[in-house]
């Protein structure tokens, strides 16, 4: 998936259908002069329904279709015939999509399962026909109920990507390069910060035809939790990853301190992120000799497993996949 095709935020206007009007028909036949009321009910207006689709990875299909309207219900007719219900409108979204009220910012619901359907805006109920109002004191009522109008509003859809492994690191830590080497994804790669502006996904093939999904998330900078850099736009994606692969470049002045800064930004954004499994990868290790590696190892945190890797020189990549697979299946 190219970066330009990945859309993780859209604002839409959704309007359900109006309910159809009831009928005030009076029954008439050749030999039945006064058959009484037989007006049918109006049909229900169409719902707007959000539906999960495991084959989708982006909200790009909604980027240029921001107004979604359902069909109105049909009017009732004679012989107590109910009007046609309006067709529902379905909004298919990737798994991990959160739906918010655009005005209040309240989270309405989340879509996490394939085929999950949740009504976003209910269609209006159809009005009752005049036969409902017949009584001993009113044998021929000539009134009916109008249909109930549908509802409408602005909503915000946000995608938190569902991936097994999320790459966490400062800009230019080598995250995109690793993704391009381990998967068939083609993220933008360059030697300047913030090359990656939107998350990229790739499927890593493992032994015995197994696989797992890896997400390259735009680089963190200090203060990201307060909105600096790309701020909350990317931090929310980390919440859905099963395992976090922290990447720190071997040419960093202080690898341990850089790891602590990354960890602190995640903690400020959402303390629950610290409960996830973590692996530390020191990238671009082809720049180091064995003596430097030994010196760096002494400074690394003892609480998480670590590996020296190089995507370009293909160093320890199989060992990294083995470690990831082990952590994912513990």
Secondary structure, 3 states (H helix, E strand, C coil): CCHHHCCCEEEEEEECCCCCCCCCCECCECCECCCCECCCCCCCCCCEEEEECCCCCCCHHHCCCCEEECCCCCCCECCCECCCCCCCEEEEECCCEEEEECCCCCEEEEECCCCCEEEEECCCCCCCCHHHHCCCCCCCCCCCCCCCCCCEEEEEEEECCCCCEEEEEECCCCHHHHHHHHCCCCCCCCCCCCCCCCCEEEEEECHHHCEEEEEECCCECCCHHHCCCCCHHHHHHHCCCCEEEEEEECCCCCHHHHHHHHHHHHHHHCHHHHHCEEEEEEECHHHCCHHHHHHHHHHCCCCCEEEECECCCCECHHHHHHHHHHHHCC
